[in-house]
């Protein structure tokens, strides 16, 4: 199963910000998110066979204000422990929220989304 397309569809339906794969274009007005695959069902097997299909994606959220970033993080948190026709479970977890210095124009946070396909 290629889980990126169904995940993008879920994110576009649940988030109020633009969704991109891999990177947010430099010219994009913020806030926005980018999704990258960081693990899939065929890796991390040292011995034997994998018994479940699990895909992990990293969502990078970027915003020009802290309030905007918090809004995106709340929307991502609402995905946790949900399901749909493509996924029997969606697990969402905040990994890191980068501290923002006063001179930095962008706030960023990283969310991992683990998908359990049907």
N, C-alpha and C positions, 0 to 999 in steps of 0.2 A: 504494500500500500504506500502510495506517495502521500504523506500526511501534510505536506506544506500547503497545498491548495485548500483542503478543508479547514486547516488552521487559519489561513489568511481570511477565508470566508467568515469564520467565527469572529475573528478580531474585528473585521470591518463591520460586522453586524452589532457588535457589543461596544466598540470604542467610538468616541466622538472625534478622534484625530485620524490623520492619514496613516496608512499602514504600508510599509515597504519591505521587500526582502533584502537581507544582508546589510544595507546601509541606507541612511537617510540622506538624500541629495543635499549638497551644500546650499543650494538656492531655495530649499523648502522652508516655508514659513512654519515656525514651531508653535505648539507642540506637535510631535509626531513620534512614531515608533518604527523600529526595524526588527525583523525576525530572522534568526540564523539557526540552522540545525547544529546542535552540538553533540548529539548522540542518537543512535538508532538501534533497532533490534538486532543488527548483525555484528555490532562491535561489543567490546568488553567481555567476551567469552574466552576464558583462559583454558577451560577444559570442559568437554561435554557439549551439550546443546542448550540453546536458550529456550526457556519454556514459555515466555510471554513476550508479546510484541510491545515494546515501550519505546517511545520517541521523545527526546527532550530537545526543546527549542529555547534559545535565549532571546528574550525581548529586550531591546535597548530603547528606553524611553528618554526623549530629550525635550526640554522646554526652556523657554526664555525667562520664566519666573518660577519661583518655588511653588506658588499656589497652583499654577498650571500643571506642574509635575505631580503634585499631590493629587490632583483631579484624575490624571491618567493612571496613577498607581491605584486609586480607589476602583477605577473601572477594571483594571487587571485583577485586582483582588476579588471582584465579583465573579470572575470566571472559576475560582477555586471550587473544587468538589461539585462540578456540574457535568452534564453529559448532553449528547445530542445524537443524531442519526449516524454520525461517523465515528464518534468516540464514546466508549462506555464510561470513561472517566477522564476529566481534565483536572489536573492538579497544578495550581499556580502558587509560586513562592518567591517572595522578594529575596534577592541574593545580596544586592549592595545598592546603597544610595550614596553616590559620591558627594562629599562635602563640596560646597561651592564657595569659592573665594569671591570677595566683592568685585574684583576686576574681571572675573570670568563671565562671559555672556550667556552660557548655557548650563543648566542643571541636568544631570543624567542619573538614571537608575537602571538597574538590571534585574529582570524578572525571569525565572525559569518556569517553563510550562512543560509538564510531563503529560504525554498523551497515551492513553490505553485504547487502541483501535478496537472496533467491534469485529 
